[in-house]
Amino acid sequence: MPSITLRARLAEKNLDRDYTISIQNGLFKIWVVSIFYGKWGTAGHQLRYGFETPQQGQKFIKKTLMKRLNAYNRIGCNYRLVSSRDDNQDLEFWFDLQNKQLT
């Protein structure tokens, strides 16, 4: 299952957040996008969204990533890519890893 993890760190504000997005093909041909987020070192939260087509999932992921990558106005720093994993699926299909804001 492809996944990426983003992290936002700002020592001055004691800010240390993780945000992980993963994709899997669920039952009945539904694509499931799972989001795990929270302050580093806590249990965090989990959300799951189902989509009928991969393209719907892509659109949702792109919108979600853009919000994280433009978080400076909300939290004082942007999220950065810290890890990615791909298990025999096209990571580039789901995530725009060429986006310069991720690095």
N, C-alpha and C positions, 0 to 999 in steps of 0.2 A: 504494500500500500504506500503510495507516494505521500510524503509529508515534508513540511518545512517548519522550522522553529525560528521565531524572531524574538529579539530581546531589546528592551529599552532600559538604559541605565543612566542615572543622573545622581551622583553622590551628594551634591548640594541639597537635593530635595529628598534624600533617602528613597529614591525611586529605583526599583529593580523588578521589572515585569517581564514575563515570558508569554508568548502567544504562539501556539502550535496549530497548524491546519493540516489535516490528513483527509485522504479520499479513499473510499472503498466501494466496491460494487456490492450492494446489499441484496436482499431477497427481492424477488419479483421484478428484476431488472431496474431497480432503483439505485441511483448513485447517491451515496451518503457522504456529506462533508461534515467532519467532526472538528470542532474548535475547542481547544483547551487553553485557558488563560488564567492569569492570576499573578499575585505578587510572589516573587521567588521565595521558596522555602515554605509556602503554605499549600494547602490542599488544592486550592484553585477551583475553577468552575469548568463545566463541560456543556457544550451545546451541539446538537446534531440537526442537520437539515437534509431533507431528501429531495432529489431532483429526478425527473423522468428521463432527461437526456444529459449527456456529458456537457453539452454546450451551455445548458442552464447552470450547471455547477461551475463551469469556467467563469461565467458572467458574475456569479455570486462571489467567487474567490477573488476575482479582479477588483470588484468593488470593496471587498473587505481588506485586501492588501493595500489599496490606495488610501484607505482611512488610516491604517497602521503606519504607512510610510509618510504620511503627512500629519503626524501626531504632535509636532512641535508646538503648535498654537494651543493644544489642549493640555499637554503634560510637560512641556519644556524640552523635550528631545524626541527624535524619531526612533522607530524600531529599526534594528539591523539584523540581517540574516546571520544566524549562528550555526545552523545545521540543516541539512536536507537529506532525505532518504528516498530511494527509488527501488522498488521490488518488481522488476520486469514490466514496468509501465513507463510511459513517457512523461518524465517530470516536467519537461518544457511544455508539454501539452496543457498541463494544469496551471503551472506557475510561470510567470514572465521573469525568468532568472537572468535575462539580459538587461533588466531594469537596473540602471546605475544606482538608484536609491537603495537597493538591497545590500550593496557591498560597503 
